[in-house]
Amino acid sequence: MKKNKIISAIAAFAACVQLTACGAAQTTRTSATEAARTEASTAAEQTTTTQTEAAPAETTATETTAAETTAAAAKEEVPAASDEAPVSMETNRADTSNYKLTQVTVMSRHNIRAPLVSNGAANVIATPHEWFAWTANASELSLRGGVLETEMGQYFRKWLEAEELIPENYLPEEGEVRFYANSKQRTIATAQYFSGGFLPSANVTIEHYGDFGSMQPTFDPAIDFCTDAYAAAVQAQFEEYGGASVAAELADNYKLLADVVDYTESEGYLSGELTDFVTDDTTILPTEGKELTIGGTLKTASSVSDALVLQYYEEPDPVKAAFGKTLTQAQWEQIAAITTKYGMVRHGLPLVAVNAANPLLKEIRSEFTNDARKFTFLCGHDANIINILTAMEAEDYQLPYTLEKKTPIGVKLVFEKWEDADGKEFAAVELIYQSTEQLRAASFLTLDTPPAIYSLSFEGIEKNADGLYTYDDIVGRLDKAISAYDDMVAEYGDRLDDAA
């Protein structure tokens, strides 16, 4: 009865969003009807599997029309997307069959939101077309985002029940579970929806501090320490990363994005407020108390790319989502790559990451070493996850089954503590996220139809034969990332040069 009530609640949410494919495209194989499969297939027929590497159609504002782009894309040999999410999207997960799960600490990105800003923003004035009618105010969690996060909470509940970390209908004892979110609406709401799916019988308190809508210091990816010497060192790292031409590989991506949104016909372009996309004008400016400032085309294009990808997640008709263009999955990935690049430049420089991630690294370490804690859910932003993984020296990765290859919307950075038969402690660090198909279809997540799961690796430490690190190695890596902040301060001064 409880499960039926939960399913009914999800269906009610989906009805509010008015998704024609939402209820029809559930991936639970035992209950999906043929009509549902047909409708979901129709909605997804223009997409492709995310592992296909297709070249973008050549597009320019003056020589190639949108219709020609559509025709070129249609000629590409690209496999059609499945009408159901894969039964298993696990790519490299550790073999934990001989281990017992004893603790889980989650650092989550919020789920689907409306674009960060609205009137007058680059994404608004960069196209003559009308954007999707967002179901939330600018930057806030959308109705679909709430549905998806509830689904993810239910998956975690079923997973942890199966691993016997928690019982069915779990009512936590004092101190066993903690939910802590940044004070933005989208992060508080994400934690609230997740908790509803994860602990539907419990009264869960979501911790958040400071003024509602503000950046709480623990989750704020701002530069906490800055001197002239530090700023120069950050600039040097930026130059090593490519400097002004850091986005050189995005030339085709920019052309594709401009064609899709009809950029040269937009209010911003015609008025001169927006200029041609170029790949050699990126700038940075480190400032204490602020996130790293990015200037140039990359910032403008990222704003447009972000909004377009969010529209694709929300709009059931993929052609309508692309303003009348027919895009392959590979082309959607090209568009998403712009925002991914922006995030990595802004938050992935090592000196910036060590600086900005320090409070959150301490929070994660405190939770992951708290023996009384069974489960922790921290909710922040993609910037937080980029900061953390860069500071922890994670090996480079490209996530499958998703447009966003580093920090997909709603992704969970999961720290797991495992114990073998001899009582020795081990750890896994994974990214758990909904695939593009699951986001668009609002699919039920179960142990048979799970989200995508990707096991991370770290430089300089080795996994055992089962794919697990020792627990001490992961805690030690957290300690190293935390102490790197003190090393940075010692090397680059004590702010005296700023006071001069």
C-alpha positions in Angstrom: 0.0 0.0 0.0 2.8 2.4 0.9 4.5 1.8 -2.5 1.2 2.5 -4.3 0.8 5.8 -2.4 4.3 6.8 -3.4 3.7 6.0 -7.0 0.5 7.9 -7.0 2.2 10.9 -5.5 4.8 10.9 -8.3 2.1 10.5 -10.9 0.4 13.6 -9.4 3.6 15.6 -9.6 4.1 14.5 -13.2 0.6 15.6 -14.1 1.3 19.1 -12.7 4.3 19.4 -15.1 2.0 18.3 -18.0 4.5 15.9 -19.5 3.1 13.8 -22.3 5.9 11.3 -22.0 6.4 11.4 -18.2 4.0 8.7 -17.1 4.2 6.9 -20.4 8.0 6.4 -20.3 8.5 4.7 -17.0 11.3 2.2 -17.2 9.9 -0.4 -14.9 9.7 -3.3 -17.3 7.0 -5.3 -15.5 4.5 -2.5 -15.5 5.1 -0.3 -18.6 2.3 -0.5 -21.2 2.8 -0.7 -25.0 1.2 2.7 -25.3 3.7 4.2 -22.9 6.6 2.7 -24.9 5.2 4.1 -28.1 4.7 7.6 -26.7 8.2 7.7 -25.0 9.8 6.4 -28.3 8.1 9.2 -30.2 9.4 11.8 -27.8 12.9 10.4 -28.0 13.2 9.4 -31.6 15.4 12.3 -32.6 18.0 11.5 -29.8 20.8 9.1 -29.9 22.8 7.1 -27.5 25.3 9.2 -25.6 28.3 7.1 -26.6 27.9 7.9 -30.3 30.6 10.4 -31.5 29.0 12.2 -34.4 30.5 15.3 -36.1 28.4 18.4 -35.9 26.8 19.9 -39.0 28.8 22.7 -40.4 26.9 25.9 -39.6 27.6 29.6 -40.0 25.3 32.6 -39.5 25.7 33.7 -43.1 26.4 30.6 -45.2 24.4 27.7 -43.7 20.7 27.9 -42.9 19.0 26.1 -40.0 17.1 24.0 -42.5 20.4 22.9 -44.1 21.7 22.1 -40.7 18.7 20.0 -39.9 19.0 18.1 -43.2 22.7 17.4 -42.7 22.0 16.1 -39.2 19.2 13.9 -40.5 21.6 12.2 -42.9 24.0 11.1 -40.1 24.0 7.4 -39.3 23.1 7.6 -35.6 21.4 4.7 -33.6 18.0 5.6 -32.3 17.6 6.1 -28.6 15.9 3.2 -26.7 12.4 3.9 -25.4 13.6 2.6 -22.0 16.5 3.4 -19.9 19.1 0.6 -19.8 18.5 -2.0 -17.1 22.0 -1.4 -15.9 24.2 1.6 -16.6 26.9 0.6 -14.1 30.2 1.0 -15.9 33.0 0.3 -13.4 31.4 -0.2 -10.0 33.4 -2.1 -7.3 32.5 -5.7 -6.5 31.1 -5.4 -3.0 29.4 -8.8 -2.8 31.8 -9.8 0.1 31.5 -6.6 2.0 29.0 -4.9 4.3 28.0 -1.3 3.8 28.3 0.7 7.0 28.0 4.3 6.0 27.1 6.7 3.2 27.9 10.4 2.8 26.4 12.2 -0.2 27.3 15.5 -1.7 24.5 16.3 -4.1 24.1 18.9 -6.8 20.6 20.3 -6.9 18.2 18.8 -9.5 16.7 20.6 -12.6 16.1 24.3 -12.1 15.0 27.2 -14.2 17.9 29.2 -15.8 19.9 31.2 -13.2 18.7 34.6 -14.5 15.9 35.8 -16.6 15.1 39.3 -18.0 18.0 40.8 -19.7 20.3 37.8 -19.3 22.4 36.6 -22.2 20.2 33.5 -22.7 17.1 35.7 -23.1 18.5 38.3 -25.5 20.6 35.8 -27.5 17.7 34.3 -29.4 14.6 35.7 -31.1 12.7 32.6 -29.9 10.6 32.1 -26.8 12.0 29.9 -24.1 10.2 27.1 -22.4 7.5 28.2 -19.9 9.6 27.3 -16.8 7.6 26.0 -13.9 9.7 27.9 -11.4 11.2 31.3 -10.9 14.7 32.0 -12.1 17.3 29.7 -10.5 14.7 27.7 -8.5 14.0 24.0 -8.6 11.4 23.1 -11.2 8.4 20.8 -10.8 10.2 18.2 -12.9 13.3 18.6 -10.6 11.2 17.7 -7.6 9.8 14.6 -9.3 13.3 13.5 -10.3 14.8 14.1 -6.9 12.0 12.1 -5.2 12.8 9.2 -7.6 16.4 9.4 -6.6 15.6 9.4 -2.9 13.5 6.2 -3.5 16.3 4.6 -5.3 18.7 5.3 -2.5 16.2 3.9 0.0 15.9 0.6 -2.0 19.6 0.4 -2.4 20.4 0.9 1.3 17.6 -1.5 2.3 19.1 -4.1 0.0 22.5 -3.6 1.6 20.9 -3.8 5.0 22.3 -0.4 6.1 18.7 0.6 6.9 15.6 -1.4 7.5 12.3 -1.0 5.7 10.2 2.0 7.0 13.4 3.3 8.6 12.8 5.8 11.4 16.3 7.1 12.3 17.6 7.4 15.8 18.9 10.7 16.9 22.2 11.5 15.1 22.0 8.6 12.6 20.9 10.7 9.6 21.7 14.3 8.6 20.4 16.6 5.9 22.2 19.9 5.3 21.7 22.2 2.3 22.9 25.5 1.1 20.3 28.3 1.7 19.3 28.6 -2.0 15.7 27.5 -2.8 16.9 24.9 -5.3 19.2 23.2 -2.8 16.8 23.2 0.1 14.0 21.9 -2.1 16.3 19.2 -3.6 17.1 18.0 -0.1 13.4 18.1 0.9 12.3 16.1 -2.2 15.1 13.6 -1.8 14.2 13.1 1.9 10.6 12.4 1.0 11.6 9.5 -1.3 14.4 8.3 1.0 12.6 8.5 4.4 8.9 8.7 3.6 7.8 7.7 7.1 10.2 10.0 9.0 10.1 13.7 9.9 13.3 15.0 8.4 14.8 18.3 9.2 16.7 20.0 6.5 19.5 22.1 8.0 20.2 25.5 6.4 21.5 28.7 7.8 21.6 32.4 7.1 19.1 34.3 5.0 16.9 32.3 2.6 18.3 32.6 -0.9 21.8 33.4 0.2 25.1 31.5 -0.2 25.9 29.7 3.0 29.7 29.8 3.7 30.1 26.0 3.7 28.7 25.7 0.2 29.9 29.1 -1.3 32.5 28.3 -4.0 34.0 31.8 -3.6 37.7 32.4 -3.2 38.3 32.7 0.5 42.0 33.8 0.4 43.6 36.1 -2.2 46.8 38.0 -2.4 48.7 39.5 -5.3 51.0 36.5 -5.3 48.1 34.1 -5.2 46.3 35.9 -8.1 49.4 35.7 -10.2 49.7 31.9 -9.5 46.1 31.4 -10.5 46.7 33.3 -13.7 49.7 31.1 -14.4 47.6 28.0 -14.0 45.0 29.5 -16.3 47.7 30.1 -18.9 48.9 26.5 -18.6 45.2 25.4 -19.2 45.1 27.4 -22.4 44.7 31.0 -21.3 42.7 33.3 -23.6 42.3 30.4 -26.0 41.2 27.9 -23.4 38.0 27.3 -25.4 39.8 26.8 -28.7 38.3 23.4 -29.1 34.8 24.8 -28.9 34.7 26.6 -32.3 32.3 24.0 -33.8 30.3 24.0 -30.6 29.8 27.7 -30.8 28.8 27.6 -34.4 26.2 24.9 -33.6 24.8 26.8 -30.7 24.5 30.0 -32.7 22.6 28.3 -35.4 20.2 26.5 -33.1 19.2 29.7 -31.3 19.4 31.9 -34.4 21.9 34.0 -32.6 22.5 36.6 -35.3 18.7 37.3 -35.4 18.5 38.0 -31.7 17.9 41.3 -30.0 21.2 41.2 -28.2 23.2 40.6 -31.4 21.4 43.1 -33.6 21.7 45.8 -30.9 25.5 45.2 -30.6 25.2 44.1 -26.9 26.3 40.7 -27.9 29.1 40.0 -30.4 30.3 37.1 -32.5 31.4 34.0 -30.7 35.2 33.7 -30.7 37.5 31.2 -29.0 40.4 33.5 -28.0 38.9 36.1 -25.6 38.5 34.2 -22.3 39.7 36.1 -19.2 39.8 35.4 -15.5 39.9 37.6 -12.4 40.5 36.1 -8.9 38.9 38.3 -6.2 38.6 37.5 -2.5 35.1 36.8 -1.4 33.8 36.1 -5.0 33.8 33.2 -7.4 36.5 33.3 -10.0 35.2 35.9 -12.6 35.2 34.7 -16.2 35.0 37.1 -19.1 34.5 36.7 -22.9 32.5 34.5 -25.2 32.8 31.4 -22.9 30.6 33.1 -20.3 28.0 34.3 -22.8 27.8 31.0 -24.6 27.6 29.1 -21.4 24.6 31.0 -20.3 22.8 30.2 -23.5 24.0 26.5 -23.5 22.8 26.0 -19.9 19.3 27.3 -20.7 19.1 25.2 -23.9 20.1 22.0 -22.2 17.6 22.7 -19.3 14.9 23.3 -22.0 15.8 19.9 -23.6 15.3 18.2 -20.2 11.9 19.9 -19.7 10.4 20.0 -23.2 9.0 16.6 -24.3 9.3 17.5 -28.0 13.1 17.4 -28.8 12.6 19.5 -32.0 10.7 22.2 -30.1 13.4 22.1 -27.5 15.9 23.0 -30.2 13.7 25.8 -31.6 12.6 23.8 -34.6 16.0 22.1 -35.3 16.5 18.4 -35.4 19.6 17.5 -33.4 21.4 14.3 -32.8 22.4 13.2 -29.3 26.0 14.0 -30.2 25.0 17.5 -31.1 23.2 18.0 -27.8 26.4 16.8 -26.1 28.4 19.5 -28.1 26.0 22.2 -26.8 26.3 20.9 -23.2 30.1 20.8 -23.5 30.2 24.6 -23.5 28.7 24.9 -20.0 30.9 22.0 -18.9 34.0 23.8 -20.1 32.9 27.0 -18.4 32.5 25.2 -15.1 35.9 23.5 -15.3 37.6 26.8 -16.1 35.9 28.7 -13.3 36.1 26.0 -10.6 38.6 23.4 -11.8 41.9 25.3 -11.6 43.7 23.5 -8.7 44.5 26.7 -6.7 40.9 27.8 -7.0 39.6 24.4 -6.0 41.7 24.0 -2.9 40.8 27.5 -1.9 37.0 27.3 -2.4 36.4 23.7 -1.4 38.1 23.9 2.0 34.9 24.4 4.2 33.0 21.7 2.4 35.9 19.2 2.5 36.0 19.6 6.2 32.3 19.0 6.4 32.5 15.8 4.4 35.5 14.5 6.4 33.6 15.2 9.6 30.5 13.3 8.4 32.4 10.4 6.8 34.4 9.8 10.0 31.4 10.1 12.4 30.8 6.5 13.5 27.3 7.4 14.8 26.2 8.5 11.4 24.6 6.1 8.9 23.7 8.5 6.2 24.5 12.2 5.4 23.0 14.3 2.6 24.7 17.6 1.7 23.2 19.6 -1.1 25.0 22.3 -3.0 26.1 23.0 -6.6 28.1 21.7 -9.5 30.8 24.1 -8.5 31.2 22.3 -5.2 31.7 18.9 -6.8 34.2 20.3 -9.3 36.1 22.0 -6.4 36.1 18.8 -4.3 37.2 16.4 -7.0 39.9 18.7 -8.2 41.2 19.3 -4.7 41.1 15.5 -4.1 43.1 14.9 -7.3 40.5 12.7 -8.9 41.6 11.2 -12.2 40.0 12.7 -15.3 36.7 11.1 -16.4 33.9 11.4 -19.0 30.5 10.2 -17.8 28.5 8.0 -20.1 24.7 8.2 -20.7 24.6 12.0 -20.1 25.0 15.2 -22.0 26.9 16.7 -19.0 30.1 14.8 -18.8 31.4 16.1 -15.4 28.6 17.1 -13.0 25.2 16.3 -14.5 22.1 18.0 -13.0 21.2 16.2 -9.8 24.4 14.2 -9.6 25.4 12.7 -6.3 29.1 12.5 -5.2 28.8 9.4 -2.9 31.4 8.4 -0.3 30.7 4.8 0.9 32.3 2.9 3.8 32.5 -0.9 3.5 33.7 -3.5 5.8 35.0 -7.0 5.0 34.5 -10.2 6.9 37.6 -9.5 9.0 36.4 -6.0 10.0 38.8 -4.1 7.8 37.4 -0.9 6.4 37.3 0.1 2.7 35.8 2.9 0.7 34.3 3.6 -2.7 33.7 7.1 -4.2 31.1 7.2 -6.9 29.0 9.6 -9.0 25.3 8.5 -9.2 23.1 10.4 -11.6 20.1 10.1 -13.8 20.8 9.5 -17.5 19.5 12.0 -20.1 16.7 9.5 -21.0 15.7 9.2 -17.3 15.7 13.0 -16.9 13.5 13.5 -19.9 11.1 10.6 -19.1 11.0 11.1 -15.4 11.6 7.4 -15.1 11.0 5.3 -12.0 14.3 4.3 -10.5 14.6 0.8 -9.0 17.3 -1.8 -8.3 16.4 -3.3 -11.7 16.3 0.1 -13.5 18.9 2.1 -11.6 20.4 5.5 -12.3 23.9 5.6 -13.9 26.7 4.9 -11.5 30.4 5.7 -12.1 33.2 4.7 -9.8 35.9 7.5 -9.5 39.6 7.0 -9.2 42.3 9.2 -7.6 45.9 9.8 -8.5 48.5 8.2 -6.3 46.4 5.6 -4.5 45.4 2.1 -5.6 42.2 0.1 -5.5 42.2 -3.5 -4.4 41.2 -6.4 -6.6 37.5 -5.7 -5.9 37.8 -2.0 -6.9 37.8 -0.5 -3.4 40.2 1.8 -1.7 41.1 1.4 1.9 39.0 3.7 4.1 42.2 5.2 5.4 43.3 6.1 1.9 40.2 8.1 1.2 40.2 9.9 4.6 43.9 10.6 4.0 43.1 12.1 0.6 40.5 14.3 2.2 43.1 15.3 4.8 45.6 16.1 2.0 43.1 18.3 0.2 42.2 20.1 3.4 45.8 20.8 4.4 46.6 22.0 0.9 44.7 25.2 1.9 47.2 25.9 4.7 50.1 25.2 2.3 48.6 27.7 -0.2 48.3 30.4 2.5 51.8 29.8 3.7 53.2 30.0 0.1 51.3 33.0 -1.2 51.3 35.3 1.8 49.1 36.5 4.6 47.1 39.2 2.7 49.6 41.9 3.7 50.1 42.8 0.1 46.4 43.3 -0.3 46.3 45.7 2.7 49.1 47.9 1.2 
